[in-house]
């Protein structure tokens, strides 16, 4: 029954820290050596007790050697598993960083799409200016429109540089629905002065909270 000592040794070696593994190994070794000298001897029917003494001495040496090897190699296995876990954690972190970069790229593409609208309008206005004379009233209106669009373009570019840092926070933040819609309508009227945009908000009801995510705003 001496090999039953291996059972708690194996459990400890596979689940505990190295110091507890060695403590279990030393304690089972000490218990085994103690039983070697304090036990009820079993005599051979023919009185050949020296054969059993040699056998018992061999079992003591065998167990000491086995316990030491088990503690050593299981600790090596745990170290290898720990390194593997660190590698997996690093791989997960790298994947998350890659996904963040992809999300930022998608966000930049959305803003670039927004920038194309005022640029197109500016191009049309510049084309009209080429066919107009200086000092005409329509020209002054177009210049004012061009100036407003340029300011809107600057705000969009500024939002592009700041959105990357706010991306994660925006994905989990909330905003009042009425404020969210008013901001969208204001921007749309600025970008499309000739468009008729109407909206009604029920002031009697409390505005719900929505996730103020940038891609929702763009949609």
Backbone as a printed PyTorch tensor [residue, N CA C, xyz], in Angstrom:
tensor([[[  0.8130,  -1.2340,   0.0000],
         [  0.0000,   0.0000,   0.0000],
         [  0.8380,   1.2730,   0.0000]],

        [[  2.1120,   1.1530,  -0.0930],
         [  2.9710,   2.3400,  -0.0260],
         [  2.7120,   3.2970,  -1.1900]],

        [[  2.3460,   2.7560,  -2.3210],
         [  2.1230,   3.6260,  -3.4840],
         [  0.9200,   4.5350,  -3.3140]],

        [[  0.0770,   4.2890,  -2.2880],
         [ -1.0400,   5.2030,  -2.0460],
         [ -0.5540,   6.5950,  -1.6600]],

        [[  0.6770,   6.6850,  -1.1590],
         [  1.2390,   8.0030,  -0.8750],
         [  1.3630,   8.8520,  -2.1500]],

        [[  1.4460,   8.1820,  -3.2840],
         [  1.5970,   8.9200,  -4.5460],
         [  0.3280,   9.7020,  -4.8750]],

        [[ -0.8220,   9.2340,  -4.4130],
         [ -2.0820,   9.8980,  -4.7720],
         [ -2.1520,  11.3330,  -4.2580]],

        [[ -2.0080,  11.5940,  -2.9430],
         [ -2.0040,  13.0020,  -2.5150],
         [ -0.8340,  13.7850,  -3.1000]],

        [[  0.2690,  13.0760,  -3.3450],
         [  1.4180,  13.7470,  -3.9520],
         [  1.0860,  14.2370,  -5.3640]],

        [[  0.4270,  13.3950,  -6.1490],
         [  0.0790,  13.7740,  -7.5180],
         [ -0.9500,  14.9000,  -7.5400]],

        [[ -1.9430,  14.8280,  -6.6350],
         [ -2.9550,  15.8830,  -6.5790],
         [ -2.3200,  17.2150,  -6.2140]],

        [[ -1.4370,  17.1970,  -5.2190],
         [ -0.7690,  18.4340,  -4.8130],
         [  0.1160,  18.9760,  -5.9260]],

        [[  0.8280,  18.0930,  -6.5890],
         [  1.7510,  18.5280,  -7.6330],
         [  1.0300,  19.1370,  -8.8270]],

        [[ -0.1870,  18.6950,  -9.0870],
         [ -0.9050,  19.1830, -10.2580],
         [ -1.7600,  20.4120,  -9.9850]],

        [[ -1.8790,  20.8310,  -8.7140],
         [ -2.8030,  21.9250,  -8.4250],
         [ -2.2530,  22.9950,  -7.5000]],

        [[ -1.0840,  22.7830,  -6.8850],
         [ -0.5850,  23.7270,  -5.8930],
         [  0.7100,  24.3820,  -6.3600]],

        [[  1.1250,  25.3590,  -5.5800],
         [  2.3640,  26.0470,  -5.8750],
         [  3.5530,  25.1490,  -5.5500]],

        [[  4.7430,  25.4850,  -6.0930],
         [  5.9150,  24.6070,  -5.8840],
         [  6.2550,  24.3650,  -4.4140]],

        [[  6.1330,  25.3860,  -3.5630],
         [  6.5060,  25.1760,  -2.1650],
         [  5.6030,  24.1580,  -1.4850]],

        [[  4.2920,  24.1630,  -1.8530],
         [  3.3800,  23.1730,  -1.2750],
         [  3.6310,  21.7890,  -1.8720]],

        [[  4.0650,  21.7440,  -3.1060],
         [  4.3980,  20.4500,  -3.7110],
         [  5.5710,  19.8120,  -2.9820]],

        [[  6.6020,  20.6060,  -2.7530],
         [  7.7610,  20.0570,  -2.0390],
         [  7.4230,  19.7350,  -0.5920]],

        [[  6.5410,  20.5130,   0.0380],
         [  6.1240,  20.1890,   1.3970],
         [  5.4030,  18.8400,   1.4400]],

        [[  4.5220,  18.6070,   0.4500],
         [  3.8410,  17.3060,   0.3840],
         [  4.8280,  16.1760,   0.1320]],

        [[  5.7980,  16.4430,  -0.7500],
         [  6.7990,  15.4040,  -1.0310],
         [  7.6120,  15.0660,   0.2150]],

        [[  8.0740,  16.0740,   0.9240],
         [  8.8860,  15.8240,   2.1210],
         [  8.0760,  15.1490,   3.2230]],

        [[  6.7990,  15.5740,   3.3690],
         [  5.9760,  14.9700,   4.4270],
         [  5.6750,  13.5050,   4.1320]],

        [[  5.3780,  13.1730,   2.8900],
         [  5.1270,  11.7590,   2.5580],
         [  6.4100,  10.9420,   2.6600]],

        [[  7.5260,  11.5530,   2.2950],
         [  8.8030,  10.8520,   2.4830],
         [  9.0510,  10.5400,   3.9550]],

        [[  8.8320,  11.5680,   4.8090],
         [  9.0520,  11.3720,   6.2440],
         [  8.1070,  10.3130,   6.8030]],

        [[  6.8390,  10.3420,   6.3490],
         [  5.8850,   9.3390,   6.8300],
         [  6.2990,   7.9440,   6.4040]],

        [[  6.7890,   7.8250,   5.1840],
         [  7.1990,   6.5010,   4.7060],
         [  8.4090,   5.9900,   5.4890]],

        [[  9.4030,   6.8620,   5.7120],
         [ 10.5930,   6.4410,   6.4660],
         [ 10.2120,   6.0930,   7.9010]],

        [[  9.2880,   6.8460,   8.5020],
         [  8.8490,   6.5440,   9.8690],
         [  8.2190,   5.1560,   9.9450]],

        [[  7.3660,   4.8590,   8.9670],
         [  6.7360,   3.5270,   8.9610],
         [  7.7490,   2.4150,   8.6920]],

        [[  8.8480,   2.7890,   8.0800],
         [  9.8760,   1.7490,   7.8550],
         [ 10.4250,   1.2140,   9.1710]],

        [[ 10.5280,   2.0740,  10.1680],
         [ 11.1110,   1.6550,  11.4490],
         [ 10.0650,   1.4430,  12.5410]],

        [[  8.8160,   1.8670,  12.3080],
         [  7.7610,   1.6920,  13.3060],
         [  6.5600,   1.0470,  12.6190]],

        [[  6.6000,  -0.2730,  12.5670],
         [  5.5250,  -0.9980,  11.9100],
         [  5.4420,  -2.4030,  12.5160]],

        [[  4.3960,  -3.1000,  12.1580],
         [  4.2420,  -4.4870,  12.5830],
         [  4.8990,  -5.3700,  11.5380]],

        [[  6.0000,  -6.0360,  11.8690],
         [  6.7100,  -6.8230,  10.8540],
         [  5.8950,  -8.0390,  10.4150]],

        [[  6.0380,  -8.3650,   9.1710],
         [  5.4050,  -9.5590,   8.5930],
         [  6.5030, -10.5940,   8.3410]],

        [[  6.3950, -11.7440,   8.9770],
         [  7.4240, -12.7780,   8.8740],
         [  7.0330, -13.7960,   7.8200]],

        [[  8.0410, -14.2520,   7.1460],
         [  7.8310, -15.3030,   6.1720],
         [  7.4920, -16.5990,   6.8980]],

        [[  6.5960, -17.3750,   6.3040],
         [  6.2480, -18.6280,   6.9970],
         [  7.4520, -19.4980,   7.3180]],

        [[  8.4900, -19.3600,   6.5190],
         [  9.6810, -20.1870,   6.7660],
         [ 10.7800, -19.4120,   7.4910]],

        [[ 10.4250, -18.1970,   7.9340],
         [ 11.3660, -17.4290,   8.7340],
         [ 12.3810, -16.6370,   7.9490]],

        [[ 12.1970, -16.5000,   6.6500],
         [ 13.1520, -15.7600,   5.8350],
         [ 12.8060, -14.2640,   5.8470]],

        [[ 13.0480, -13.6680,   7.0090],
         [ 12.6990, -12.2500,   7.1550],
         [ 13.6750, -11.3340,   6.4310]],

        [[ 14.8920, -11.7810,   6.2020],
         [ 15.8810, -10.9060,   5.5640],
         [ 15.4830, -10.5710,   4.1340]],

        [[ 14.7310, -11.4720,   3.4790],
         [ 14.2750, -11.1960,   2.1160],
         [ 13.3150, -10.0160,   2.1180]],

        [[ 12.4230,  -9.9740,   3.0760],
         [ 11.4650,  -8.8650,   3.1640],
         [ 12.1590,  -7.5610,   3.5670]],

        [[ 13.1870,  -7.6550,   4.3870],
         [ 13.9070,  -6.4450,   4.7670],
         [ 14.5610,  -5.7990,   3.5400]],

        [[ 15.1660,  -6.6200,   2.6990],
         [ 15.7400,  -6.0800,   1.4650],
         [ 14.6510,  -5.4920,   0.5600]],

        [[ 13.5340,  -6.1640,   0.5120],
         [ 12.4260,  -5.6740,  -0.3140],
         [ 11.9160,  -4.3390,   0.2020]],

        [[ 11.7830,  -4.2260,   1.5180],
         [ 11.2910,  -2.9870,   2.1080],
         [ 12.2800,  -1.8420,   1.9120]],

        [[ 13.5670,  -2.1380,   2.0550],
         [ 14.5650,  -1.1000,   1.8080],
         [ 14.5130,  -0.6190,   0.3550]],

        [[ 14.3230,  -1.5490,  -0.5390],
         [ 14.1960,  -1.1750,  -1.9540],
         [ 12.9600,  -0.3110,  -2.2040]],

        [[ 11.8500,  -0.6220,  -1.5450],
         [ 10.6510,   0.1740,  -1.7190],
         [ 10.8290,   1.5860,  -1.1740]],

        [[ 11.5660,   1.7410,  -0.0630],
         [ 11.8310,   3.0770,   0.4880],
         [ 12.6110,   3.9120,  -0.5200]],

        [[ 13.6910,   3.3240,  -1.0180],
         [ 14.4990,   4.0540,  -2.0110],
         [ 13.6690,   4.3700,  -3.2490]],

        [[ 12.8440,   3.4250,  -3.6540],
         [ 12.0210,   3.6140,  -4.8470],
         [ 11.0530,   4.7750,  -4.6570]],

        [[ 10.4110,   4.8400,  -3.4930],
         [  9.4480,   5.9080,  -3.2800],
         [ 10.1260,   7.2790,  -3.1900]],

        [[ 11.2540,   7.3630,  -2.4580],
         [ 11.9570,   8.6380,  -2.3670],
         [ 12.3270,   9.1420,  -3.7590]],

        [[ 12.8350,   8.2530,  -4.5830],
         [ 13.2170,   8.6300,  -5.9380],
         [ 12.0020,   9.0240,  -6.7580]],

        [[ 10.9070,   8.2660,  -6.6280],
         [  9.6930,   8.5600,  -7.3980],
         [  9.0850,   9.8970,  -6.9870]],

        [[  9.0010,  10.1600,  -5.6870],
         [  8.4250,  11.4170,  -5.2190],
         [  9.2440,  12.6140,  -5.6890]],

        [[ 10.5700,  12.4890,  -5.6480],
         [ 11.4220,  13.5970,  -6.0900],
         [ 11.2420,  13.8510,  -7.5850]],

        [[ 11.2270,  12.7950,  -8.3870],
         [ 11.0310,  12.9610,  -9.8290],
         [  9.6620,  13.5530, -10.1390]],

        [[  8.6300,  13.0820,  -9.4310],
         [  7.2800,  13.5860,  -9.6760],
         [  7.1950,  15.0740,  -9.3660]],

        [[  7.7610,  15.4720,  -8.2130],
         [  7.7390,  16.8930,  -7.8600],
         [  8.4930,  17.7290,  -8.8860]],

        [[  9.6430,  17.2430,  -9.3480],
         [ 10.4550,  17.9980, -10.3000],
         [  9.7520,  18.1510, -11.6490]],

        [[  9.2880,  17.0490, -12.2060],
         [  8.7290,  17.1100, -13.5520],
         [  7.3530,  17.7780, -13.5840]],

        [[  6.5610,  17.6090, -12.5370],
         [  5.2600,  18.2970, -12.5110],
         [  5.4640,  19.8030, -12.4140]],

        [[  6.4570,  20.2310, -11.6420],
         [  6.7550,  21.6590, -11.5890],
         [  7.1930,  22.1720, -12.9510]],

        [[  7.9690,  21.3890, -13.6680],
         [  8.3550,  21.7840, -15.0210],
         [  7.1330,  21.8790, -15.9270]],

        [[  6.1990,  20.9530, -15.7630],
         [  4.9720,  21.0060, -16.5630],
         [  4.1460,  22.2380, -16.2330]],

        [[  4.0470,  22.5600, -14.9390],
         [  3.3060,  23.7530, -14.5600],
         [  3.9530,  25.0130, -15.1110]],

        [[  5.2800,  25.0750, -15.1120],
         [  5.9630,  26.2340, -15.6790],
         [  5.6910,  26.3470, -17.1740]],

        [[  5.6790,  25.2070, -17.8640],
         [  5.3810,  25.2310, -19.2990],
         [  3.9440,  25.6830, -19.5560]],

        [[  3.0040,  25.2010, -18.7240],
         [  1.6200,  25.6320, -18.8750],
         [  1.4680,  27.1240, -18.5860]],

        [[  2.1960,  27.6120, -17.5910],
         [  2.1300,  29.0440, -17.2860],
         [  2.6620,  29.8700, -18.4540]],

        [[  3.7550,  29.4290, -19.0620],
         [  4.2670,  30.1360, -20.2360],
         [  3.2670,  30.0990, -21.3750]],

        [[  2.5980,  28.9640, -21.5300],
         [  1.5880,  28.8530, -22.5850],
         [  0.4240,  29.7940, -22.3290]],

        [[  0.0050,  29.8980, -21.0830],
         [ -1.0820,  30.8190, -20.7480],
         [ -0.6860,  32.2660, -21.0230]],

        [[  0.5480,  32.6150, -20.7090],
         [  1.0090,  33.9710, -21.0030],
         [  1.0330,  34.2310, -22.4980]],

        [[  1.4580,  33.2370, -23.2700],
         [  1.4660,  33.3960, -24.7250],
         [  0.0480,  33.5720, -25.2630]],

        [[ -0.8980,  32.7890, -24.7300],
         [ -2.2820,  32.9330, -25.1700],
         [ -2.8370,  34.3020, -24.7960]],

        [[ -2.4890,  34.7770, -23.5840],
         [ -2.9440,  36.1070, -23.1740],
         [ -2.3630,  37.1840, -24.0850]],

        [[ -1.0810,  37.0470, -24.4310],
         [ -0.4690,  38.0150, -25.3480],
         [ -1.1370,  37.9690, -26.7160]],

        [[ -1.4890,  36.7580, -27.1740],
         [ -2.1610,  36.6430, -28.4630],
         [ -3.5430,  37.2880, -28.4280]],

        [[ -4.2660,  37.1100, -27.3070],
         [ -5.5770,  37.7520, -27.1870],
         [ -5.4430,  39.2720, -27.1710]],

        [[ -4.4180,  39.7660, -26.4630],
         [ -4.2000,  41.2180, -26.4430],
         [ -3.8770,  41.7400, -27.8350]],

        [[ -3.0500,  40.9990, -28.5710],
         [ -2.7140,  41.4240, -29.9330],
         [ -3.9570,  41.4290, -30.8260]],

        [[ -4.8270,  40.4250, -30.6520],
         [ -6.0510,  40.3880, -31.4480],
         [ -6.9630,  41.5590, -31.1120]],

        [[ -7.0610,  41.8960, -29.8150],
         [ -7.8800,  43.0350, -29.4300],
         [ -7.3330,  44.3350, -30.0080]],

        [[ -5.9950,  44.4750, -29.9950],
         [ -5.4050,  45.6730, -30.5880],
         [ -5.6720,  45.7240, -32.0750]],

        [[ -5.6110,  44.5690, -32.7300],
         [ -5.8970,  44.5260, -34.1700],
         [ -7.3460,  44.9220, -34.4340]],

        [[ -8.2710,  44.4350, -33.6190],
         [ -9.6740,  44.8010, -33.7900],
         [ -9.8940,  46.2890, -33.5400]],

        [[ -9.1540,  46.8530, -32.5740],
         [ -9.2760,  48.2880, -32.3220],
         [ -8.7890,  49.0900, -33.5130]],

        [[ -7.6710,  48.6310, -34.1010],
         [ -7.1610,  49.3380, -35.2810],
         [ -8.1580,  49.2430, -36.4280]],

        [[ -8.7760,  48.0680, -36.5880],
         [ -9.7740,  47.9110, -37.6460],
         [-10.9720,  48.8200, -37.4130]],

        [[-11.4150,  48.9140, -36.1440],
         [-12.5510,  49.7870, -35.8360],
         [-12.2070,  51.2500, -36.0990]],

        [[-10.9770,  51.6410, -35.7590],
         [-10.5670,  53.0230, -36.0140],
         [-10.5260,  53.2890, -37.5150]],

        [[-10.0670,  52.2820, -38.2840],
         [-10.0580,  52.4540, -39.7360],
         [-11.4600,  52.6190, -40.3000]],

        [[-12.4080,  51.8250, -39.7730],
         [-13.7870,  51.9680, -40.2250],
         [-14.3510,  53.3360, -39.8500]],

        [[-13.9950,  53.7920, -38.6680],
         [-14.4510,  55.1160, -38.2350],
         [-13.8720,  56.2030, -39.1280]],

        [[-12.5860,  56.0850, -39.4570],
         [-11.9660,  57.0760, -40.3400],
         [-12.6340,  57.0700, -41.7130]],

        [[-12.9960,  55.8780, -42.2000],
         [-13.6750,  55.8090, -43.4920],
         [-15.0320,  56.5020, -43.4400]],

        [[-15.7360,  56.3380, -42.3150],
         [-17.0200,  57.0190, -42.1820],
         [-16.8780,  58.5260, -42.1830]],

        [[-15.8800,  59.0300, -41.4810],
         [-15.6560,  60.4700, -41.4760],
         [-15.2150,  60.9600, -42.8540]],

        [[-14.3930,  60.1580, -43.5310],
         [-13.9970,  60.5580, -44.8790],
         [-15.2110,  60.6730, -45.7870]],

        [[-16.1870,  59.7820, -45.5880],
         [-17.4160,  59.8730, -46.3690],
         [-18.1640,  61.1660, -46.0520]],

        [[-18.1620,  61.5550, -44.7810],
         [-18.8070,  62.8110, -44.4280],
         [-18.0750,  64.0040, -45.0440]],

        [[-16.7670,  63.9330, -45.0770],
         [-15.9880,  65.0400, -45.6340],
         [-16.2670,  65.2200, -47.1180]],

        [[-16.5720,  64.1300, -47.8130],
         [-16.8060,  64.2350, -49.2520],
         [-18.0110,  65.0980, -49.5880]],

        [[-18.9980,  65.1530, -48.6740],
         [-20.1830,  65.9630, -48.9620],
         [-19.8710,  67.4550, -49.0290]],

        [[-19.2610,  68.0580, -48.0210],
         [-18.9240,  69.4790, -48.1620],
         [-17.9090,  69.7450, -49.2590]],

        [[-17.0030,  68.7940, -49.5090],
         [-16.0510,  69.0090, -50.5940],
         [-16.7690,  69.0870, -51.9360]],

        [[-17.7570,  68.2340, -52.1180],
         [-18.5300,  68.2870, -53.3590],
         [-19.2760,  69.6050, -53.4830]],

        [[-19.8700,  70.0320, -52.3910],
         [-20.5730,  71.3160, -52.4050],
         [-19.6170,  72.4640, -52.6990]],

        [[-18.4480,  72.4310, -52.0900],
         [-17.4530,  73.4710, -52.3570],
         [-17.0550,  73.4800, -53.8220]],

        [[-16.9260,  72.2860, -54.3940],
         [-16.5610,  72.2140, -55.8080],
         [-17.6290,  72.8530, -56.6850]],

        [[-18.9040,  72.5830, -56.3500],
         [-19.9950,  73.1790, -57.1340],
         [-19.9810,  74.6980, -57.0040]],

        [[-19.7940,  75.1720, -55.7580],
         [-19.7790,  76.6230, -55.5330],
         [-18.6200,  77.2750, -56.2810]],

        [[-17.4470,  76.6290, -56.2570],
         [-16.3000,  77.1940, -56.9780],
         [-16.5870,  77.2470, -58.4700]],

        [[-17.2610,  76.2130, -58.9780],
         [-17.6240,  76.2310, -60.3980],
         [-18.5700,  77.3800, -60.7240]],

        [[-19.5020,  77.6370, -59.8220],
         [-20.4140,  78.7590, -60.0300],
         [-19.6690,  80.0970, -59.9710]],

        [[-18.7000,  80.1800, -59.0430],
         [-17.9420,  81.4150, -58.9180],
         [-17.1770,  81.7360, -60.1900]],

        [[-16.7320,  80.7110, -60.8730],
         [-16.0090,  80.9460, -62.1200],
         [-16.8860,  81.5830, -63.1950]],

        [[-18.1770,  81.3660, -63.0990],
         [-19.0820,  81.9050, -64.1020],
         [-19.7390,  83.2020, -63.6410]],

        [[-19.3600,  83.6640, -62.4860],
         [-19.9570,  84.8930, -61.9630],
         [-18.9120,  86.0030, -61.9030]],

        [[-19.3940,  87.1660, -61.7860],
         [-18.5140,  88.3300, -61.6890],
         [-18.3600,  88.7650, -60.2380]],

        [[-17.2450,  89.3520, -59.9870],
         [-16.9790,  89.8290, -58.6340],
         [-17.9250,  90.9730, -58.3000]],

        [[-18.3800,  91.0140, -57.0730],
         [-19.2720,  92.0600, -56.6220],
         [-20.7400,  91.7200, -56.7410]],

        [[-21.1160,  90.6390, -57.3760],
         [-22.5160,  90.2490, -57.4910],
         [-23.0370,  89.7440, -56.1410]],

        [[-24.2870,  90.0210, -55.8490],
         [-24.8930,  89.5630, -54.5960],
         [-24.9290,  88.0390, -54.4950]],

        [[-25.3060,  87.3520, -55.5810],
         [-25.2690,  85.8700, -55.4670],
         [-23.8860,  85.3440, -55.1160]],

        [[-22.8620,  86.0440, -55.6220],
         [-21.5030,  85.5920, -55.3070],
         [-21.2130,  85.7110, -53.8180]],

        [[-21.6730,  86.7770, -53.2120],
         [-21.4570,  86.9480, -51.7870],
         [-22.1720,  85.8700, -50.9770]],

        [[-23.3420,  85.4910, -51.4240],
         [-24.0570,  84.4120, -50.7290],
         [-23.2930,  83.0910, -50.8510]],

        [[-22.7780,  82.8680, -52.0530],
         [-22.0040,  81.6350, -52.2280],
         [-20.7400,  81.6410, -51.3770]],

        [[-20.1180,  82.8060, -51.2700],
         [-18.9300,  82.9020, -50.4290],
         [-19.2590,  82.6280, -48.9600]],

        [[-20.3890,  83.1530, -48.5160],
         [-20.7970,  82.8840, -47.1390],
         [-21.0680,  81.3980, -46.9400]],

        [[-21.7270,  80.7660, -47.9110],
         [-21.9860,  79.3300, -47.8310],
         [-20.6820,  78.5380, -47.8260]],

        [[-19.7480,  78.9680, -48.6990],
         [-18.4640,  78.2880, -48.7490],
         [-17.7330,  78.4090, -47.4170]],

        [[-17.7790,  79.5610, -46.8250],
         [-17.1230,  79.7580, -45.5290],
         [-17.7450,  78.8710, -44.4590]],

        [[-19.0640,  78.7620, -44.4470],
         [-19.7380,  77.9050, -43.4590],
         [-19.3830,  76.4420, -43.6550]],

        [[-19.3160,  76.0270, -44.9030],
         [-18.9520,  74.6350, -45.1750],
         [-17.5120,  74.3470, -44.7780]],

        [[-16.6510,  75.3110, -44.9800],
         [-15.2590,  75.1130, -44.5810],
         [-15.1570,  74.9470, -43.0760]],

        [[-15.9090,  75.7310, -42.3360],
         [-15.9070,  75.5720, -40.8850],
         [-16.4530,  74.2040, -40.4850]],

        [[-17.5230,  73.7680, -41.1660],
         [-18.0340,  72.4240, -40.8800],
         [-17.0200,  71.3470, -41.1960]],

        [[-16.2700,  71.5350, -42.2870],
         [-15.2390,  70.5710, -42.6520],
         [-14.1540,  70.5090, -41.5880]],

        [[-13.7880,  71.6340, -41.0540],
         [-12.7910,  71.6470, -39.9940],
         [-13.2920,  70.9120, -38.7570]],

        [[-14.5600,  71.0850, -38.4340],
         [-15.0910,  70.3800, -37.2770],
         [-15.0860,  68.8650, -37.4980]],

        [[-15.3840,  68.4610, -38.7260],
         [-15.3770,  67.0220, -39.0180],
         [-13.9680,  66.4580, -38.9030]],

        [[-12.9940,  67.1790, -39.4480],
         [-11.6060,  66.7120, -39.3630],
         [-11.1440,  66.6680, -37.9080]],

        [[-11.5530,  67.6680, -37.1380],
         [-11.2220,  67.6680, -35.7160],
         [-11.8550,  66.4760, -35.0110]],

        [[-13.1080,  66.1720, -35.3530],
         [-13.7440,  64.9910, -34.7730],
         [-13.0520,  63.7090, -35.1780]],

        [[-12.4880,  63.6850, -36.4050],
         [-11.7730,  62.4980, -36.8670],
         [-10.5420,  62.2290, -36.0140]],

        [[ -9.8350,  63.2700, -35.6340],
         [ -8.6290,  63.0970, -34.8290],
         [ -8.9480,  62.7350, -33.3870]],

        [[-10.1140,  63.1510, -32.9060],
         [-10.4660,  62.8840, -31.5140],
         [-11.2640,  61.5950, -31.3430]],

        [[-11.9260,  61.1460, -32.3940],
         [-12.8270,  59.9940, -32.2580],
         [-12.0760,  58.7220, -31.9100]],

        [[-10.8170,  58.5950, -32.3680],
         [-10.0650,  57.3740, -32.0760],
         [ -9.8770,  57.1980, -30.5780]],

        [[ -9.6110,  58.2990, -29.8750],
         [ -9.4400,  58.1960, -28.4340],
         [-10.7390,  57.9950, -27.7020]],

        [[-11.8600,  58.4690, -28.2730],
         [-13.1480,  58.3440, -27.6120],
         [-13.9180,  57.1180, -28.0770]],

        [[-13.3370,  56.3380, -28.9930],
         [-14.0820,  55.2480, -29.6150],
         [-14.6360,  54.2680, -28.5860]],

        [[-13.7810,  53.8320, -27.6710],
         [-14.2240,  52.8330, -26.7040],
         [-15.2330,  53.4320, -25.7400]],

        [[-15.0080,  54.6900, -25.3380],
         [-15.9440,  55.3150, -24.4100],
         [-17.2970,  55.5600, -25.0710]],

        [[-17.2930,  55.9470, -26.3410],
         [-18.5540,  56.2270, -27.0130],
         [-19.3810,  54.9550, -27.1860]],

        [[-18.6960,  53.8300, -27.3500],
         [-19.4220,  52.5840, -27.5710],
         [-20.2440,  52.1760, -26.3580]],

        [[-19.9250,  52.7070, -25.1900],
         [-20.6330,  52.2970, -23.9770],
         [-21.3280,  53.4640, -23.2770]],

        [[-21.2850,  54.6630, -23.8670],
         [-21.8780,  55.8240, -23.2070],
         [-23.3050,  56.0220, -23.6990]],

        [[-24.0870,  56.7480, -22.9140],
         [-25.4670,  57.0350, -23.2710],
         [-25.6850,  58.5140, -23.4760]],

        [[-26.7290,  58.8520, -24.2080],
         [-27.0850,  60.2440, -24.4560],
         [-28.6040,  60.3330, -24.5570]],

        [[-29.1220,  61.5030, -24.2130],
         [-30.5630,  61.7190, -24.3650],
         [-30.9160,  61.7190, -25.8460]],

        [[-32.0290,  61.0620, -26.1670],
         [-32.4070,  60.9200, -27.5660],
         [-32.7050,  62.2690, -28.2140]],

        [[-33.3340,  63.2020, -27.4720],
         [-33.6510,  64.4860, -28.0790],
         [-32.3850,  65.2740, -28.3900]],

        [[-31.4100,  65.2620, -27.4720],
         [-30.1450,  65.9480, -27.7380],
         [-29.4040,  65.3000, -28.8970]],

        [[-29.4530,  63.9790, -28.9370],
         [-28.7850,  63.2490, -30.0120],
         [-29.3710,  63.6200, -31.3730]],

        [[-30.7060,  63.6830, -31.4690],
         [-31.3530,  64.0130, -32.7400],
         [-31.1460,  65.4770, -33.1120]],

        [[-31.2090,  66.3700, -32.1330],
         [-31.0060,  67.7910, -32.4300],
         [-29.6090,  68.0260, -33.0170]],

        [[-28.6300,  67.3580, -32.4640],
         [-27.2730,  67.5150, -32.9840],
         [-27.1820,  67.0280, -34.4190]],

        [[-27.8360,  65.9120, -34.7320],
         [-27.8060,  65.3980, -36.0970],
         [-28.5130,  66.3490, -37.0540]],

        [[-29.6610,  66.8680, -36.6490],
         [-30.4120,  67.7940, -37.5110],
         [-29.6080,  69.0730, -37.7370]],

        [[-28.9550,  69.5600, -36.6930],
         [-28.1510,  70.7790, -36.8350],
         [-27.0260,  70.5760, -37.8360]],

        [[-26.3560,  69.4580, -37.7460],
         [-25.2730,  69.1770, -38.6880],
         [-25.7980,  68.9930, -40.0940]],

        [[-26.9430,  68.3390, -40.2410],
         [-27.5070,  68.1330, -41.5710],
         [-27.9260,  69.4470, -42.2100]],

        [[-28.5130,  70.3380, -41.4350],
         [-28.9040,  71.6500, -41.9780],
         [-27.6870,  72.4680, -42.3790]],

        [[-26.5910,  72.3100, -41.6380],
         [-25.3810,  73.0420, -41.9740],
         [-24.7890,  72.5400, -43.2890]],

        [[-24.8140,  71.2110, -43.4690],
         [-24.2330,  70.6310, -44.6720],
         [-25.1510,  70.7660, -45.8840]],

        [[-26.4500,  70.8680, -45.6650],
         [-27.4230,  70.9700, -46.7630],
         [-28.3510,  72.1490, -46.4930]],

        [[-27.8750,  73.3840, -46.7430],
         [-28.7020,  74.5580, -46.4230],
         [-30.0140,  74.5940, -47.1900]],

        [[-30.0530,  74.0160, -48.3770],
         [-31.2740,  74.0830, -49.1680],
         [-32.2930,  73.0120, -48.8640]],

        [[-31.9600,  72.0650, -47.9950],
         [-32.8690,  70.9600, -47.7030],
         [-33.8620,  71.3690, -46.6160]],

        [[-35.0720,  70.8590, -46.7270],
         [-36.1090,  71.1140, -45.7210],
         [-36.1540,  69.9340, -44.7570]],

        [[-35.7430,  70.1750, -43.5310],
         [-35.6980,  69.1230, -42.5090],
         [-36.6160,  69.5300, -41.3760]],

        [[-37.5840,  68.7030, -41.0850],
         [-38.5340,  68.9880, -40.0210],
         [-38.5380,  67.8280, -39.0290]],

        [[-38.7000,  68.1620, -37.7580],
         [-38.7580,  67.1300, -36.7260],
         [-39.5270,  67.6250, -35.5280]],

        [[-40.2440,  66.7370, -34.8870],
         [-41.0300,  67.0840, -33.7060],
         [-40.6600,  66.1310, -32.5670]],

        [[-40.4520,  66.7070, -31.4070],
         [-40.1520,  65.9280, -30.2110],
         [-41.2350,  66.1870, -29.1770]],

        [[-41.7600,  65.1170, -28.6060],
         [-42.8180,  65.2300, -27.6090],
         [-42.1940,  65.6530, -26.2780]],

        [[-42.4310,  66.9180, -25.9240],
         [-41.8440,  67.4360, -24.6940],
         [-42.5040,  66.8650, -23.4430]],

        [[-43.6830,  66.2790, -23.5800],
         [-44.3830,  65.7680, -22.4050],
         [-43.7630,  64.4630, -21.8920]],

        [[-43.0710,  63.7510, -22.7700],
         [-42.4740,  62.4780, -22.3890],
         [-40.9860,  62.6670, -22.1310]],

        [[-40.4810,  61.9520, -21.1630],
         [-39.0570,  62.0120, -20.8680],
         [-38.2660,  61.3430, -21.9890]],

        [[-37.2350,  62.0240, -22.4160],
         [-36.4250,  61.4860, -23.5110],
         [-35.6620,  60.2530, -23.0360]],

        [[-35.7410,  59.1540, -23.7690],
         [-34.9900,  57.9550, -23.3680],
         [-33.5060,  58.1290, -23.6710]],

        [[-32.7200,  57.2610, -23.0680],
         [-31.2840,  57.2550, -23.3210],
         [-30.9590,  56.2620, -24.4300]],

        [[-30.0730,  56.6590, -25.3050],
         [-29.6150,  55.7850, -26.3880],
         [-28.0980,  55.7150, -26.3310]],

        [[-27.5410,  54.7190, -27.0110],
         [-26.0910,  54.5850, -27.1020],
         [-25.5960,  55.5510, -28.1760]],

        [[-24.8660,  56.5710, -27.7750],
         [-24.4040,  57.6010, -28.7050],
         [-23.1150,  57.1310, -29.3910]],

        [[-23.2650,  56.1540, -30.2390],
         [-22.1330,  55.6020, -30.9580],
         [-21.9830,  56.3300, -32.2880]],

        [[-20.7340,  56.5650, -32.7010],
         [-20.4790,  57.4220, -33.8420],
         [-21.0500,  56.8460, -35.1350]],

        [[-20.9750,  55.5250, -35.3090],
         [-21.5120,  54.9500, -36.5410],
         [-23.0300,  55.0980, -36.6150]],

        [[-23.7130,  55.1090, -35.4700],
         [-25.1560,  55.3820, -35.4700],
         [-25.4300,  56.7940, -35.9010]],

        [[-24.6040,  57.7290, -35.4480],
         [-24.7620,  59.1130, -35.8560],
         [-24.5690,  59.2560, -37.3660]],

        [[-23.5770,  58.5720, -37.9080],
         [-23.3270,  58.6510, -39.3410],
         [-24.4780,  58.0170, -40.1320]],

        [[-25.0160,  56.9250, -39.6340],
         [-26.1320,  56.2780, -40.3380],
         [-27.3480,  57.2030, -40.3820]]])
